[in-house]
Amino acid sequence: MLAFDIQSGKLLSQSMNLIFADKPYSYCLSGSIGGEPFIETSLTDKRVKQERGETVVTGRFAKLGIELTQILRNVENHLEEIITLKNSGTQPVTLNQIELGFVADLDKRPGWRLCAIPFRVQLDGSVHDYTTDSLITIASRGGLRNAFYTDRSRPEPPLVEWGSLRSEAWAWGPGDCGLVIIKYNNTAIELSVASPRRQGATNILRFGGVGFSLYGEPSTAHYLEPGQQVTFGATLYIPYKGGLNEAYKCYRDFLDSRGHTFPKDYDPPVHWNVLFDIGWYHSDREKLKRYYTREALFREAEKARACGCEALYLDPGWEVAEGLTLWDEERLGPISDFVKKLKEEYGLRLAFRTILRCYTDYWPHEYLVQHDPHNPARGPIDFGNKKLWELCLCNRSFWKEKLKRILNIARHGVCFIMFDEMDWRGPCYDPKHGHAVPTTPLDHAMAVYNLAREVRKRCPDLLIEVHDPIWPWRGSIYMPTYFQQGFGDRGAYDENWGFEYMWDCLNDLKSGRALALYYYSLGCNIPLYLHINMAADNDNCVFFWWAASTVRHLGIGGKFSHRTIEPIGGLRPFDPEKRFAAYKSQMRIYKRLKPYFVRGTFHGIAENIHLHTLPGKKGGVVNVFNLTEVEKEIQFFIPKELLGGINLPVKGAEAKWNTHGVELRLKLKGLCPALIYIGDAAQEVKSTVATGDGGQKGT
């Protein structure tokens, strides 16, 4: 249990003999009334009282007329903090900055560490893990490393982060123990802010509490009418011991407890993505008629069947034009016939993606986003070498039409839908749409999630993946990973997107960017979905197994690859038949072990060593990777607590057991994966292990 003294600001764990904060708690707001700015760095009329096991702090920011209520209570093994701000004045208040939180003296904590959860490695490959020395450097010189997404084809608000770091959660402490600091808000967009800075002659870190980040989130606190109040998401402070993996597990267990996980019978179909071989033609009618045909799709279905896939996934091309959500019967025939043939002749189900933006001038212009508050005219946006028309999903009339069109396809027995290209491209100012003016990122995000929620309500057997509806691409995400997620009636959608590691996957792995998948798996059980181009992998199938190990819902494709989807400069030369044969071989192994990967427990032995265990099974499956270019001997230890016993059979590595667990040793070629089977898994696979040559080897 944590102890705290809100008068002095001290926060400590007596059992670990650690003091996490030792400076006065930060109460600071900046904002304006009628355009006049104010900065307040302390509370007036501050009162602290104990009631019903809670510590309640009240006070006022007098110039702004803002009342604060802060509740702190110990709940089981953690401290919970909830903060409410209320405008008690007679005029609206605009808040520009919120700096509420515990404060630690960094100069007194050499060797401490602040590490982001779940993205120690952010999606762009930057490391979000800071020693006290680096925090002191940041405090004095700047140099923050929050990853962010930018797109000059849209109006972009400024990032409101003011020298702060953001994450869903943080691990803060020395060595192998410390404090997990979690911010949880499932109704507004809110992240945990940590701010290193100079305070006089002292270097400090403010953490927990409340702070703005991103485009000024949570936006619900930016503007308060007289009498209006906002209650922020809970901050949880949870002690941990046993190293960073335990801190990550702490966050994963917390998300599980809130329903942000997968069901016990979760078994997503392996997809074959037709895009990688057919190509992407961006609504070019002539090219679609030539290349994206019914016959071409069934040729892809044959590849899918040969590889052991379970569903055919249709990326761009199935629509009359991208963004219309109209099945192209002229090219593909009736969808009911297509689904029937796919199932009866190939044993496959159908999956597809739907998008919001449109790449042709089709929709009534009153459905489009009005970006200029003074000019109701609207038209296409230049997007690279293409034009797009941006639809306003907060327009209820358009929302209903979009829903109807998605359902017209989904009701034919579709098993999966991806909600893609629905990223926020700026506020809408059209008062005729029936939404608040201007719209916010939260308004748009909720329109996307509610669309997914309604589709699943009407088609309850569907799996639904939703891309981040604000920043959807590979460099960063905007929404917390858990926001509105939950299977069944617990949320709006089921799966998150695997962060775009699909185009140049081998380089993503070599560069370290794809390590984000490893840390996500350590800290979150919400399934990821990702499809990969086998032509961008190597003959050792190293990225196939990286994805299989870190992504619970897997898709593959690309026997030959198509230049329209390849990175600039193309892919490395390869033998398509050899690569396809290697993937078929590895898919046979994967499907035999699929329960371990899709609904097992992920344990990070190291960044390149992953253990998967299943309830009721002894032992597990270990994925090992040599991510260097040269042959390497890899040796590591797995404690018996993770395996459920000792002296279990082992296949795929040299094993030496002792009373504490097992020491494993093997040699691997450069950029090569391997599988090790322990206990029940070794009995199940009998004489087959995966090897780095794309084939199988008896043991």
Residue pairs with C-beta under 8 A, 6 or more apart in sequence:
1 13
1 15
1 74
1 77
2 11
2 12
2 13
2 74
2 78
2 79
2 179
2 237
2 239
3 10
3 11
3 12
3 13
3 14
4 10
4 11
4 12
4 55
4 72
4 79
6 25
6 48
6 55
6 57
6 70
6 72
7 48
8 22
8 24
9 21
9 22
9 23
9 24
9 25
9 102
9 103
10 19
10 21
10 22
11 19
11 20
11 21
11 79
11 102
11 179
11 237
12 18
12 19
12 20
13 20
13 179
13 239
15 239
16 177
16 239
16 241
18 173
18 174
18 177
18 178
18 179
20 102
20 104
20 172
20 173
20 178
20 179
20 237
21 102
21 103
21 104
21 207
22 103
22 104
22 105
22 108
23 103
23 104
23 105
23 199
23 202
23 204
24 103
25 100
25 101
25 102
25 103
25 209
26 99
26 100
26 101
26 102
26 103
26 206
26 209
27 41
27 42
27 43
27 59
27 61
27 68
27 100
28 39
28 40
28 41
28 42
28 97
28 98
28 99
28 100
29 39
29 40
29 61
29 64
29 66
29 85
29 95
29 97
29 98
29 99
30 37
30 38
30 39
30 40
30 95
30 96
30 97
31 37
31 38
31 64
31 66
31 93
31 94
31 95
31 96
31 97
32 38
32 93
32 94
32 96
33 64
33 65
33 89
33 91
33 92
33 93
33 94
34 91
37 96
38 63
38 64
40 61
40 62
40 63
40 64
43 59
43 60
43 61
43 68
44 59
44 60
44 61
44 62
45 58
45 59
45 60
46 57
46 58
46 59
47 57
47 58
47 59
48 55
48 56
48 57
49 55
49 56
50 56
53 73
53 74
54 71
54 72
54 73
55 71
55 72
55 73
56 69
56 70
56 71
57 68
57 69
57 70
57 71
57 72
58 67
58 68
58 69
58 70
59 67
59 68
60 66
60 67
60 68
60 88
61 67
61 68
64 89
64 93
64 95
65 87
65 88
65 89
65 90
65 91
65 93
66 85
66 86
66 87
66 88
66 89
66 93
66 95
66 224
67 85
67 86
67 87
67 88
68 83
68 84
68 85
69 83
69 84
69 86
70 81
70 82
70 83
70 84
70 100
71 81
71 82
71 83
72 79
72 80
72 81
73 79
73 80
74 80
77 238
77 239
78 236
78 237
78 238
78 239
79 236
79 237
79 238
80 234
80 235
80 236
80 237
81 208
81 209
81 234
81 235
81 236
81 237
82 231
82 232
82 234
82 235
83 100
83 209
83 210
83 231
83 232
83 235
84 229
84 230
84 231
84 232
85 95
85 98
85 221
85 224
85 229
85 230
85 232
86 224
86 227
86 228
86 229
86 230
87 93
87 224
87 225
87 226
87 227
87 228
87 229
88 226
88 227
89 226
90 226
91 226
92 223
92 224
92 225
92 226
93 223
93 224
94 222
94 223
95 212
95 221
95 222
95 223
95 224
96 160
96 212
97 160
97 162
97 211
97 212
98 210
98 211
98 212
98 221
99 195
99 206
99 209
99 211
100 209
100 210
100 211
101 193
101 195
101 206
101 207
101 208
101 209
101 210
101 211
102 206
102 207
102 208
102 209
103 199
103 204
103 205
103 206
104 172
104 204
104 205
104 207
105 202
105 203
105 204
106 112
106 132
106 135
106 136
106 139
106 196
106 202
106 203
106 204
106 205
107 136
107 202
107 203
109 132
109 174
110 132
110 133
111 131
111 132
111 174
111 175
112 131
112 132
112 172
112 173
112 174
112 178
113 129
113 130
113 131
113 132
113 171
113 172
113 173
113 174
113 178
114 129
114 130
114 135
114 165
114 170
114 171
114 172
114 194
114 205
114 207
115 128
115 129
115 130
115 170
115 171
115 172
115 244
115 247
116 122
116 128
116 129
116 165
116 167
116 168
116 169
116 170
117 167
117 168
117 169
117 170
117 171
117 180
117 247
117 248
117 251
117 519
117 523
118 168
118 169
118 248
118 251
118 252
118 481
118 519
118 520
118 522
118 523
118 524
119 128
119 147
119 167
119 516
119 519
119 520
120 127
120 128
120 129
120 244
120 519
121 127
121 128
121 512
121 513
121 515
121 516
121 518
121 519
122 128
122 145
122 146
122 147
122 476
122 516
123 147
123 474
123 475
123 476
123 477
123 499
123 513
123 516
124 147
124 474
124 475
124 476
124 513
125 511
125 512
125 513
125 515
125 516
126 145
126 147
127 145
128 145
128 146
128 147
128 165
128 167
130 138
130 165
130 196
135 196
135 203
135 205
136 196
136 203
137 143
138 144
138 163
138 196
139 196
139 197
139 198
139 203
139 204
139 205
140 198
140 203
142 163
144 161
144 163
144 164
144 165
145 165
146 159
146 161
146 165
146 166
146 213
146 476
147 475
147 476
148 159
148 471
148 475
148 476
149 471
149 472
149 473
149 475
149 476
149 478
150 156
151 423
151 425
153 381
153 382
153 383
153 384
153 425
154 381
154 425
154 426
155 371
155 425
155 426
155 427
156 426
157 215
157 216
158 215
159 213
159 214
159 215
160 212
160 213
160 214
160 215
160 216
160 217
161 193
161 212
161 213
161 214
162 195
162 212
163 195
163 196
163 197
164 193
164 194
164 195
164 211
164 213
165 193
165 194
165 195
165 196
166 191
166 192
166 193
166 194
166 213
166 214
167 191
167 192
167 194
168 182
168 183
168 191
168 192
168 251
168 480
168 481
168 482
169 180
169 181
169 182
169 183
169 192
169 251
169 523
170 180
170 181
170 192
170 194
170 207
171 178
171 179
171 180
171 181
171 240
171 244
171 247
171 248
172 178
172 179
172 180
172 181
172 194
172 205
172 207
173 179
173 240
176 241
176 242
176 243
176 244
177 239
177 240
177 241
177 242
178 239
178 240
178 247
179 237
179 238
179 239
179 240
180 236
180 237
180 238
180 239
180 240
180 247
180 250
180 251
181 192
181 194
181 207
181 208
181 235
181 236
181 237
182 192
182 235
182 236
182 237
182 238
182 251
182 254
183 190
183 191
183 192
183 193
183 233
183 234
183 235
184 233
184 234
184 235
184 236
184 254
184 258
184 482
185 218
185 232
185 233
185 234
185 480
186 233
186 258
186 482
186 483
186 484
187 233
188 217
188 218
188 219
188 220
188 232
188 233
188 442
189 214
189 217
189 218
189 219
189 441
189 442
189 445
189 478
189 479
189 480
189 483
190 210
190 217
190 218
190 232
190 233
190 480
191 213
191 214
191 217
191 480
192 207
192 208
192 235
193 206
193 207
193 209
193 210
193 211
193 212
193 213
194 205
194 206
194 207
195 205
195 206
195 207
195 211
196 203
196 204
196 205
197 203
197 204
197 206
198 204
208 235
208 237
209 235
210 221
210 232
210 235
212 218
212 221
214 441
214 478
215 441
216 222
217 441
217 442
218 230
218 232
218 233
218 442
219 440
219 441
219 442
220 230
220 442
221 230
221 232
224 230
236 254
238 250
238 254
240 246
240 247
240 250
245 522
245 603
245 604
248 519
248 522
248 523
248 604
249 522
251 523
251 524
252 522
252 523
252 524
252 525
255 261
255 482
255 524
255 525
255 526
256 525
258 482
259 486
259 490
259 491
260 481
260 482
260 485
260 486
260 491
260 524
260 525
260 526
261 525
261 526
262 487
262 494
262 525
262 526
262 527
262 552
262 598
262 599
263 487
263 488
264 599
266 487
266 527
266 552
266 598
266 599
267 594
267 595
267 598
267 599
268 416
268 463
268 495
268 527
268 529
268 552
268 553
268 554
268 598
269 309
269 310
269 311
269 349
269 351
269 415
269 416
270 308
270 309
270 310
270 311
270 554
270 555
270 556
270 587
270 590
270 591
271 309
271 310
271 311
271 312
271 313
271 351
271 416
271 531
271 553
271 554
271 555
271 556
271 557
272 300
272 301
272 303
272 304
272 307
272 309
272 311
272 312
272 313
272 348
272 555
272 556
272 557
273 313
273 315
273 531
273 555
273 556
273 557
273 558
274 296
274 297
274 300
274 312
274 313
274 314
274 315
274 317
274 557
275 315
275 316
275 317
275 557
275 562
275 565
276 533
276 534
276 535
276 557
276 558
276 561
276 562
276 565
277 300
277 303
277 557
277 558
277 559
277 560
277 561
277 562
278 291
278 292
278 296
278 297
278 300
278 317
278 562
279 291
279 292
279 562
279 563
279 564
279 565
280 315
280 316
280 317
280 562
280 564
280 565
281 287
281 288
281 291
281 292
281 316
281 317
281 564
282 316
282 322
282 359
282 386
283 319
283 321
283 322
283 359
283 360
285 321
288 317
288 328
288 331
289 331
292 317
292 318
292 331
293 331
293 332
294 331
294 332
294 333
294 338
297 312
297 314
297 332
297 338
298 341
298 342
298 345
298 346
300 312
300 557
301 312
301 342
301 345
301 346
301 348
302 346
303 557
303 559
303 580
304 311
304 312
304 346
304 348
305 346
305 347
305 348
306 580
306 584
307 556
307 580
307 583
307 584
307 587
308 584
308 587
308 588
308 591
309 348
309 556
309 587
310 347
310 348
310 349
311 348
311 349
311 350
311 351
311 415
311 416
312 342
312 346
312 348
312 349
312 350
312 351
313 351
313 352
313 353
313 416
313 531
313 555
313 557
314 350
314 351
314 352
314 353
315 353
316 322
316 353
318 327
318 328
318 332
318 352
319 325
319 326
319 327
319 328
320 326
320 327
320 328
321 358
321 359
321 360
321 362
322 355
322 357
322 358
322 359
322 360
323 355
323 356
323 357
323 358
323 359
323 360
323 362
323 388
323 389
323 391
323 421
324 358
324 360
324 362
324 405
325 354
325 402
325 405
325 406
325 409
326 405
327 335
327 408
327 409
329 335
332 338
335 409
335 412
336 412
338 350
339 349
339 350
339 412
339 413
339 414
342 348
342 349
342 350
343 349
343 413
349 413
349 414
349 415
349 416
350 412
350 413
350 414
350 415
351 414
351 415
351 416
351 417
351 418
352 409
352 414
352 416
352 417
352 418
353 417
353 418
353 419
353 420
354 406
354 417
354 418
354 419
354 420
355 420
355 421
355 422
356 390
356 391
356 393
356 402
356 421
356 422
356 448
357 388
357 389
357 390
357 391
357 421
357 422
357 425
358 388
358 389
358 391
359 386
359 387
359 388
359 389
360 389
361 379
361 380
361 389
362 389
363 389
363 391
363 398
365 378
365 379
366 395
366 430
366 432
367 391
367 392
367 395
367 397
367 398
368 378
368 379
368 389
368 390
368 391
368 392
369 378
369 390
369 391
369 392
369 425
369 426
369 428
369 430
370 376
370 378
370 392
370 428
370 429
370 430
371 378
371 426
371 427
371 428
371 429
372 429
373 429
373 437
373 438
376 430
379 389
380 387
380 388
380 389
381 387
381 388
381 389
381 390
381 425
390 425
391 398
391 402
392 398
392 428
392 430
392 433
392 435
392 439
393 399
393 402
393 422
393 444
393 447
393 448
393 451
394 428
394 433
394 435
394 439
394 443
394 444
394 447
395 428
395 430
395 433
395 434
395 435
396 433
396 434
396 435
399 447
399 451
402 451
403 451
403 454
403 455
406 417
406 451
406 455
407 455
407 458
407 459
410 417
410 455
410 458
410 459
410 462
411 458
411 459
414 459
414 462
415 461
415 462
415 463
416 462
416 463
416 464
416 465
417 455
417 462
417 463
417 464
417 465
418 464
418 465
418 466
418 467
418 497
418 529
419 448
419 451
419 452
419 464
419 465
419 466
419 467
419 469
419 493
420 467
420 472
420 497
421 467
421 472
422 448
422 466
422 467
422 469
422 472
423 467
423 468
423 469
423 470
423 471
423 472
423 473
424 441
424 444
424 445
424 469
424 470
427 438
427 439
427 440
428 435
428 437
428 438
428 439
429 437
429 438
430 437
431 437
435 443
436 443
441 470
441 478
444 469
444 470
445 469
445 470
445 479
445 483
445 484
446 484
448 466
448 469
449 466
449 469
449 483
449 484
449 492
449 493
450 492
452 464
452 466
452 492
452 493
453 484
453 491
453 492
453 493
455 462
455 464
456 462
456 464
456 492
456 493
456 494
460 488
463 494
463 495
463 553
464 493
464 494
464 495
465 493
465 494
465 495
465 496
465 497
465 529
465 553
466 492
466 493
466 495
466 496
466 497
467 497
468 477
468 478
468 479
468 497
469 479
470 478
470 479
471 477
471 478
472 497
473 500
474 499
474 500
474 501
474 513
477 499
481 496
481 520
481 524
481 526
482 524
482 526
484 491
484 492
484 493
485 491
485 492
485 493
485 494
485 496
485 526
486 492
487 494
494 527
495 526
495 527
495 528
495 529
495 552
495 553
496 526
496 527
496 528
496 529
497 528
497 529
497 530
498 517
498 528
498 529
498 530
498 547
498 551
499 516
499 517
499 528
499 530
501 508
501 513
501 514
501 517
501 530
501 532
501 547
502 530
502 531
502 532
502 533
503 533
503 536
503 565
503 566
503 567
504 536
504 567
504 571
505 514
505 532
505 533
505 536
505 537
505 543
505 546
505 547
506 536
506 537
506 538
506 542
506 543
506 572
506 671
507 567
508 514
508 543
509 542
509 543
509 546
509 627
510 627
510 671
514 543
514 546
515 607
517 528
517 546
517 547
517 550
517 551
518 550
518 604
518 607
518 610
520 528
520 550
521 528
521 549
521 550
521 602
521 604
521 610
522 602
522 604
527 551
527 552
527 553
527 598
528 550
528 551
528 552
528 553
529 551
529 552
529 553
529 555
530 547
530 551
530 553
530 554
530 555
531 554
531 555
531 556
531 557
532 543
532 544
532 547
532 555
532 556
532 557
532 558
533 557
533 558
533 561
533 565
534 541
534 544
534 556
534 557
534 558
534 559
534 579
534 580
534 583
535 558
535 559
535 560
535 561
535 571
535 574
535 576
535 579
536 543
536 558
536 561
536 566
536 571
537 543
537 544
537 579
538 572
538 574
538 671
539 574
539 575
539 578
539 579
539 582
539 693
539 694
540 582
540 669
540 671
540 672
540 673
540 692
540 693
540 694
541 582
541 583
541 586
541 673
541 694
542 625
542 671
542 672
542 673
542 692
544 556
544 583
544 586
544 590
544 673
545 586
545 623
545 625
545 673
545 675
545 690
546 623
546 625
546 673
547 554
548 554
548 590
548 597
548 623
549 597
549 602
549 610
549 612
549 623
550 602
550 610
552 597
552 598
552 599
553 598
554 590
554 597
556 583
556 587
559 576
559 579
559 580
560 576
561 571
563 570
578 694
579 694
581 694
582 694
582 695
583 694
585 694
585 695
585 696
586 690
586 694
589 675
589 685
589 688
589 690
589 696
590 597
592 684
592 685
593 621
593 675
593 681
593 684
593 685
595 614
596 612
596 613
596 614
596 620
596 621
596 681
597 612
597 621
599 614
600 612
600 613
600 614
600 620
600 621
601 612
601 613
601 614
601 615
602 610
602 611
602 612
603 610
603 611
603 612
603 613
603 620
603 642
604 610
604 611
605 611
605 622
605 636
605 638
606 636
608 624
608 625
608 626
608 627
608 634
609 622
609 623
609 624
609 625
609 634
609 636
610 622
610 623
611 620
611 621
611 622
611 638
611 642
612 620
612 621
612 622
612 623
613 619
613 620
613 642
613 643
613 644
614 620
617 644
617 679
617 680
617 681
618 643
618 644
618 645
618 648
618 679
618 680
619 643
619 644
619 645
619 648
619 649
619 677
619 678
619 679
619 680
619 681
619 682
620 642
620 643
620 678
620 679
620 681
621 675
621 676
621 677
621 678
621 681
622 638
622 652
622 653
622 664
622 675
622 676
622 677
622 678
623 673
623 674
623 675
624 634
624 653
624 666
624 668
624 673
624 674
624 675
624 676
625 668
625 672
625 673
625 674
626 632
626 634
626 668
626 669
626 670
626 671
626 672
626 673
626 692
627 671
628 670
628 671
629 670
629 671
630 670
631 667
631 668
631 669
631 670
632 667
632 668
632 670
633 665
633 666
633 667
633 668
634 665
634 666
634 667
634 668
635 663
635 664
635 665
636 663
636 664
637 660
637 661
637 662
637 663
637 664
638 661
638 662
638 664
638 678
639 660
639 661
640 646
640 659
640 660
640 661
640 662
641 661
642 661
643 661
643 662
643 678
643 679
644 679
645 679
646 657
646 658
646 659
646 661
646 662
647 657
648 662
648 678
648 679
648 682
649 678
649 679
649 682
649 683
650 662
650 664
650 676
650 677
650 678
650 682
651 676
651 677
651 682
651 685
651 689
651 699
652 666
652 674
652 675
652 676
652 677
652 689
652 690
652 699
653 664
653 665
653 666
653 674
653 676
654 664
654 665
654 666
655 662
655 663
655 664
656 662
656 663
656 664
656 665
657 663
662 678
664 676
666 674
666 676
668 674
668 692
669 692
672 692
673 690
673 692
674 689
674 690
674 691
674 692
675 689
675 690
676 689
677 684
677 685
677 689
687 698
687 699
688 696
688 697
688 698
689 696
689 697
689 699
690 696
691 697
